[in-house]
Each structure stands twice: as structure tokens, then as C-alpha cells.
Amino acid sequence: MSEHALEEGRAIPSLVPARMDRLPWTRFHWMIVVGLGVSWILDGLEIQLVSLVGNVLKEPQTLHLTTAEVGLMASIYLAGEVVGALVFGRLTDKWGRRSLFIITLMVYLVASGLAGLSWNLLSLLTFRFIAGMGIGGEYAAINSAIDELIPSRYRGRVDIGVNGTYWAGALIGSAVGLVFLNTDIVPIEWGWRLCFLIGPVMGLMIIYLRRHIPESPRWLMTHGRVEEAERTVDDIEARVRRQGGELREVTDDEAINLVDYPPVTYREIARVMLRDYRRRSFLGFSMMVTQAFLYNAIFFTYALVLKSYFGLNDSSIALYFFPFAIGNLAGPLLLGHFFDTIGRRKMILGTYSVAAVVLFITALLFNSGALNAATLTGLWCVVFFFASAGASSAYLTVSEIFPIELRGQAISFFFAISQLAGGVIAPFLFASLIGSGDNPARGPLTVGYIIGAVVMLAGGVIAWIFGVDAEGQSLENVAKPLSARDTGGTRAQGARPRLPSTDVQGRRITPVKPEAEQGRRTREP
């Protein structure tokens, strides 16, 4: 858009949010789900394959790594995800969702493919770090794009279901490993290299589909490109009509008034998240850390527990992973619908609490010796059927409760915290609680499981107290854009009391403070 509304001293009304939220579900939305949702499948695939090829890479015929070097490879990938989320999260708010979900996928494709050609430890670590950056960047760009392109009444179930497909990737990785890492089928020196090429092959098939996904009209709208946003919605509506969708008319009182807003600075991000939205920031931090703590504590010690306490060998442990992954995948797919119908806060409290209670019961039965490998795995399946839906709702929550101008950066910030807290602290802590010898003590690990249950329950209670009833609500109602203004004419959705103006890059900007931050926990208008 050539005109700058802020400089001209007026706001421009836009019906983009209302037009996007009233769209019926069509093949266009399935294209978004498939084209963008593959990110979590790729991450699950990568994590699982790395855990499987670790032992193979210690062999003389491969890279002849030590156990510590294998562990370093996994840590480097997670570190890459953190860096990628922070770097690309900033860029997705600045350059747009579409630019970044193409760039981040290309980064992953190239780096993961090159990892399969690694010739020593340093080259492998370098490529794994860059591949992790690509996937970490995907989390910020993709969650933002999905929330902004999917109609409000479907947003919860879609976001939760897509996040849960991480475990579909893990299942694919396990199946691939059973074939490519079987030396009777593929030579040992080639099998691990082929494993690293599976993700890029899947990604190549998705790039073509992503080329047909438009830029988020909401992002365009809040970055001074209102006319382009309207044209993009025109194109989307034309697709929907061709696919048989019926569209209701939108009225002028559904419009949102926008000013041309300057780029968001780090100082302004800190102000919005730590002052204006501090309750929501605490909510996002609590949900992400608690679910990451539980997940990484159980998942990364899964094989150690089955081997140390029940005497399973490596091949048997691999088979026990499949029901565990299926339970994790089924939870978000079957429960996601209720986050839109029953409501966010009720379902988050419910899923976190049920997971915590079942884990507490599991801890007591484990300590008494009443469980075997099969029954323990069965209980873990129940725990993570609910915990997986709750964990996915954490990503949904942090992606919808902050203004659109910094949505990608908010996602990346909380993702980085969860990875550091869950990926570093929890696995180390729980691994150190596992006893040694032929008959290891169960007490310390039992205490660890009880702590995990308490942490998860606390996350659910915090979500109930500080959560936002965002189900069915326009994103602009959940968190008013920084660029939205009320003027004498068209009503801006989600009006909030305005604070005194502050100078941002030399321009007078009036920040918006949500009602929830003024001591009231109520349904957002």
C-alpha cells in the first residue's frame, strides 16, 4: 500500500479478519493443513531417526563416534532449533509468514540432506545444527500462518491436531529405521545416510504445495498493506466459491480500523510482553515449561527405564515405542475438537490434570513393583493421550494470545524456553534418578514421576486461572493488534482501554493494554 495512514493522521477500516473468520471449511484449508503441518512431522522424524542412528554411528564402518559425541549430536540439533526459532521468529514478523515458511523449509532440506553426506563429526554437527535452525524457524512461521489463515471456529482443533502430528513423524522414523538400519537389507555404511535423506524427500514434495499458499492477509493488513490484504482475501474467497463454499455477507460494523504501524522494536516487545501482557506471558511460560518438562523427562528416559527395570533389549524396546507414539498422536486428533466447543481453559485444565493424576498412580504402582513393561507402557499411553493434547494446546495458546505484530517472536521466545528447560534439565534429572545394578532402586525415580505429576497439575491450574477463553474468537478480539485504533466511524474489534502514547522510532504510538491485565479474569470480548 502506497499510503501511510499514520502519517496522514487517519485510520483505514478493514474487513479482512471478519471475511477470513466467516469462511466455510473447504479444500483450501486442507491445503494449508497439509502444506504447513508437515513441519511437525519432519521434527518428529528427525528426533526419532537421530535416536536410532546413534548406535550405528559408533561403529567403525560409519563415523566411529563415542557415546558422548552421539549425545552431542542430539544436543546440537536442539540448540539449532532454539537459535532458529529466535532468529526466524523475528524475521517472520518482519518479512511475512509466507517468505519464512519457504525459507525455513529450504534451510532444513539442504542441511538435512547434507548431513547424510557428512564425512566426520564436525561436518555432521554443523549440518545438524543448521537443520535444527530450519525446523525451529518453522515452528514460529507455521504456527503464525495457520492461526491467521484458519477460521476462528476451527482454529483450536486444527492447531492442536497439527502440533500432535509430531508423533506421526516419530512413527515414520521408527518404521524407516527398521528398514534402513537393518544390515540384512541395507549395508551399515549406507543405511544411516539414507535415514537423513527421508526428511528432505518429504519436504521436496511439500514445497510445490506451499507455493500455492498465500501470505497471511492479517499480516499484510497490520503491516501497512491493506489493499494487498483485501486482494488476497478476494482470491481466497474465489477459491472457496469454486470449491462449493457459501459465503455470508460481512457488515461495516465488523471492520477493524488500522494505522500504518512502524516495525516493532525489541524494547517494545519487552514492554508488551512484560508489562502490558505480563499475565499472558506468565501463562505461556508456565504451560510451555510444564509440558516440556514432563515430555522430555519421560521420553528421553523411556528406553533406559525399560532396559534397567524390566531387562528389555534394544530391539524389544523399539517395538514398545509404537503404542506410546500412537497414544500421543491419537490424543490431539481426538480431543482437539473439544478445545473449540467445550473451551480452551476447561480442556487445558482437564488434559493437564488427568495426565497428572494417571502419572501419579503410575508412579505408585511402579514403586510397588506391580507393573511390567507392557502395563507400564499402557499407562504411559493413557498419560500421554491427554498430555499430548495439553502440550499441543500450549503451542496454540502462545500463538493466539499476543498481538499479530509480534506473534512469531512470542512463539519463538516460549519455544526456546521450553526447549532449554525441558530438553536440558528434565532428561538429565530423570536419567540421574534411574538406579544401577541388577535390581535398581525404584524410589528416586518414583519421586521424579511424582514431581512431574505435580508440575503438570500446576500447569493446568495456572491455565485455568490465567487462561483466555479464545474459542470461536477472532484473533483480533483475543489480542488487539498494535496497529488497531478506534475512530469515530467504523468499530474496531476487541476494543481495549488505551494507555498514554509512547514514542516508537520517533512516531507517536498509543499502546493497548488488555482488560485481563487490569486485575480482571473474564471472557475476552
SVG drawing of the C-alpha trace seen along z (x, -y; Angstrom):
<svg xmlns="http://www.w3.org/2000/svg" viewBox="-25 -14 61 74">
<polyline fill="none" stroke="black" stroke-width="0.4" points="0.0,0.0 1.5,-3.3 -0.4,-5.5 0.7,-5.6 -2.3,-6.1 -0.4,-7.0 1.4,-9.9 -1.9,-11.1 -3.4,-11.1 -6.3,-8.7 -7.1,-5.0 -8.1,-2.7 -11.0,-0.3 -10.5,3.3 -12.9,6.3 -10.1,8.8 -10.5,10.5 -14.3,10.8 -14.0,12.1 -11.4,14.7 -13.2,16.0 -16.6,16.5 -15.1,18.8 -16.5,22.3 -14.1,25.3 -13.0,26.3 -10.1,27.9 -8.2,24.6 -8.0,25.1 -6.9,28.8 -4.1,27.5 -3.0,25.2 -3.1,28.1 -1.1,30.4 1.3,27.9 2.2,26.3 1.5,29.1 4.3,31.2 6.7,29.2 5.9,31.2 6.1,34.5 9.6,33.6 10.6,32.7 9.3,35.9 11.0,37.8 14.3,36.1 14.3,36.6 13.4,40.3 15.9,41.1 18.8,39.4 18.0,41.5 18.0,44.6 21.2,43.9 23.2,43.0 24.4,46.6 25.1,47.1 27.3,44.1 29.6,45.6 30.5,48.4 33.9,48.4 32.3,48.7 30.5,45.4 31.8,42.3 33.1,44.2 31.6,41.7 31.8,42.1 28.7,42.2 29.3,38.6 29.6,37.5 26.3,39.2 24.7,37.3 26.3,34.1 24.7,34.6 21.2,34.6 22.0,31.5 23.4,29.6 20.1,30.2 18.0,28.9 20.4,25.9 19.8,25.2 16.1,25.3 16.4,22.7 18.6,20.4 16.5,20.9 13.2,20.1 14.6,16.8 16.2,15.7 13.5,16.7 10.7,15.8 11.9,12.2 12.0,12.4 8.6,13.9 7.1,10.8 9.2,8.5 9.2,10.2 5.9,12.1 4.7,15.7 5.0,16.9 8.6,15.8 9.7,17.5 7.9,20.8 9.5,21.2 13.0,20.1 12.9,22.3 11.9,25.4 14.7,24.9 17.2,24.4 16.1,27.7 16.0,29.6 19.5,28.6 21.1,29.1 19.4,32.4 20.4,33.7 24.0,32.7 24.0,34.4 23.6,37.7 26.8,36.8 28.8,36.0 32.4,37.2 33.4,36.5 31.9,35.3 32.4,31.6 30.6,31.7 27.7,33.8 27.3,31.4 27.4,28.4 24.7,29.7 22.5,31.0 22.7,27.5 21.6,25.8 18.8,28.4 17.6,27.7 17.6,24.0 15.3,24.6 12.8,26.7 12.9,24.2 12.1,21.4 9.3,23.5 7.6,23.5 7.3,19.7 6.3,19.2 3.9,22.1 2.0,21.6 1.5,17.9 0.3,18.7 -2.1,21.5 -3.7,19.4 -4.1,16.4 -5.4,18.4 -7.8,20.8 -11.4,19.6 -11.7,18.9 -14.2,21.6 -11.8,24.3 -8.5,22.7 -8.2,24.7 -8.7,28.2 -6.5,27.5 -3.6,26.1 -3.7,28.8 -4.1,31.6 -1.2,30.3 1.1,30.0 0.2,33.5 1.4,34.9 4.9,34.7 4.3,38.3 3.3,39.3 6.8,38.3 8.2,40.3 6.3,43.4 7.5,42.9 11.1,42.5 10.8,45.8 9.5,47.6 12.2,46.2 14.8,47.2 13.6,50.8 14.4,51.0 17.4,48.8 19.2,49.7 18.7,53.4 22.1,54.6 20.5,57.6 18.7,55.2 21.0,52.1 24.8,52.1 25.6,50.4 27.7,47.7 24.7,46.5 21.7,47.1 22.3,44.1 22.9,41.8 19.6,42.8 17.9,42.1 18.9,38.4 17.5,38.2 13.9,39.2 13.0,35.8 14.3,33.8 12.4,36.1 9.2,35.5 9.9,31.8 10.5,31.6 7.0,32.9 5.6,30.2 7.5,27.2 5.2,27.2 2.1,27.2 3.5,24.3 3.9,22.2 0.2,22.0 -0.4,20.9 -0.9,17.1 0.6,14.6 -1.4,14.1 -3.9,11.3 -3.8,10.4 -0.1,9.9 -0.4,7.8 -3.2,5.8 -1.2,4.9 1.9,4.0 0.6,1.2 -0.5,3.3 -4.3,3.1 -5.1,3.1 -3.0,6.1 -4.6,7.9 -8.1,7.2 -7.0,8.6 -5.5,11.7 -8.9,12.3 -10.7,11.8 -8.5,14.6 -9.2,16.9 -12.9,16.3 -12.9,17.0 -11.1,20.3 -13.7,21.1 -16.6,20.4 -15.1,22.6 -14.8,25.4 -18.5,25.1 -18.3,22.9 -21.1,20.4 -20.2,17.0 -22.3,14.8 -22.0,11.0 -20.0,9.1 -21.1,5.7 -19.3,2.5 -19.6,2.8 -17.3,5.9 -14.4,3.8 -11.2,3.1 -9.5,-0.3 -5.8,-0.2 -3.0,-2.7 0.4,-2.1 2.5,-0.9 6.3,-1.1 8.4,2.1 8.2,3.5 11.5,3.0 12.9,5.3 12.2,2.6 8.5,2.6 8.3,6.4 9.6,6.3 7.1,3.7 4.2,5.6 5.1,9.0 6.5,8.0 4.1,5.1 1.0,4.9 0.6,8.7 2.5,9.9 -0.3,12.3 -0.4,13.9 3.4,14.1 3.3,16.0 0.6,18.2 2.7,19.0 5.8,19.6 4.1,21.9 2.3,24.0 5.3,24.5 7.8,25.3 5.5,27.7 4.6,29.7 8.2,29.8 9.4,30.9 7.0,33.9 7.6,34.9 11.3,34.8 11.6,36.4 9.6,39.5 10.5,39.7 14.3,39.3 14.5,41.9 11.9,44.2 14.4,46.8 16.6,46.6 13.6,47.4 12.5,50.4 16.0,51.7 17.1,51.0 14.0,52.2 12.5,54.8 15.5,56.2 14.4,55.5 16.9,55.5 17.3,52.7 15.2,54.4 12.3,55.1 12.4,51.5 11.9,50.3 8.6,52.2 7.4,50.7 7.7,47.3 4.9,47.8 1.9,47.9 3.5,45.0 3.6,42.9 0.2,43.9 -1.3,42.7 0.5,39.4 -0.8,39.0 -4.4,40.0 -4.8,37.5 -4.6,34.3 -6.6,35.7 -9.5,37.0 -9.6,34.3 -8.7,31.2 -12.4,30.6 -13.3,30.0 -10.9,27.1 -13.2,25.3 -16.5,26.5 -16.0,27.0 -13.4,24.3 -9.7,23.6 -9.4,23.2 -11.6,26.2 -9.9,28.5 -6.4,27.4 -7.2,27.9 -8.8,31.3 -6.0,32.7 -3.2,31.5 -5.0,32.7 -5.9,36.2 -2.4,36.7 -1.0,35.7 -3.4,38.0 -2.7,41.0 1.1,40.4 0.8,40.2 -1.0,43.5 1.6,44.9 4.4,43.8 2.8,45.6 2.3,48.8 5.8,48.6 7.3,48.2 5.3,51.2 6.6,53.5 3.1,54.1 3.9,53.2 5.7,55.0 7.0,53.4 3.7,53.9 1.4,52.4 3.8,49.5 3.8,48.7 0.0,49.0 -0.3,46.4 2.1,44.1 -0.1,44.3 -3.0,43.1 -0.9,40.4 0.3,39.0 -3.0,39.4 -4.1,36.5 -0.7,34.8 -0.1,34.7 -3.4,32.7 -2.4,30.5 1.1,30.0 -0.3,29.1 -2.6,26.6 0.4,24.8 1.6,24.0 -1.9,22.9 -2.1,20.7 1.2,18.8 0.4,18.3 -3.0,16.6 -2.8,14.5 -0.4,11.8 -0.8,9.1 -0.1,10.2 2.8,7.8 4.9,9.8 3.2,13.2 6.1,15.1 8.5,13.7 6.3,14.7 6.1,18.2 9.8,18.4 10.5,17.0 8.4,19.5 9.5,22.4 13.2,21.5 12.3,21.5 10.6,24.9 13.4,26.5 16.0,25.2 14.0,26.2 12.7,29.5 15.5,30.5 18.3,29.8 17.1,30.0 14.5,32.8 16.4,35.6 19.5,35.1 17.5,35.0 15.4,38.1 18.4,40.1 20.3,39.5 17.3,40.9 17.5,44.3 19.2,46.8 22.0,49.1 22.8,52.8 20.7,55.9 17.9,54.7 18.0,50.9 16.2,48.9 12.8,47.5 12.3,44.9 14.2,42.0 12.6,42.4 9.2,42.7 9.8,39.3 10.7,37.9 7.5,39.1 5.5,37.6 7.3,34.3 6.4,34.5 2.8,35.1 2.8,32.1 4.4,29.9 1.8,30.9 -1.1,30.3 0.3,26.8 0.4,26.0 -3.3,26.9 -4.3,24.8 -2.3,21.8 -4.0,22.1 -7.4,22.2 -6.7,19.1 -4.8,17.0 -6.1,18.5 -8.1,16.8 -11.4,18.1 -10.3,17.8 -12.5,20.4 -14.5,19.1 -13.0,15.6 -11.3,13.6 -7.6,13.3 -8.1,9.5 -10.6,10.0 -8.2,12.2 -5.3,9.8 -5.9,6.4 -3.3,5.6 -0.9,2.8 -1.9,1.1 -5.6,1.1 -7.4,-2.1 -10.9,-3.2 -12.1,-6.2 -15.4,-7.9 -16.6,-5.7 -16.2,-2.0 -15.9,0.0 -12.6,1.8 -13.0,5.3 -11.8,6.1 -11.6,2.5 -9.4,2.0 -8.6,-0.9 -5.6,-2.8 -2.6,-3.9 -0.7,-7.2 1.2,-7.5 4.9,-6.4 7.4,-7.4 8.4,-4.5 11.1,-5.3 10.2,-8.9 6.4,-8.3 3.6,-8.7 2.2,-5.3 -0.6,-4.5 -0.1,-1.1 -3.0,1.1 -3.4,2.8 -5.9,5.8 -8.6,5.7 -7.2,9.0 -4.1,7.2 -6.1,4.8 -6.9,7.4 -9.9,9.0 -10.0,12.6 -13.0,12.6 -14.0,13.8 -12.3,11.6 -14.8,9.6"/>
</svg>
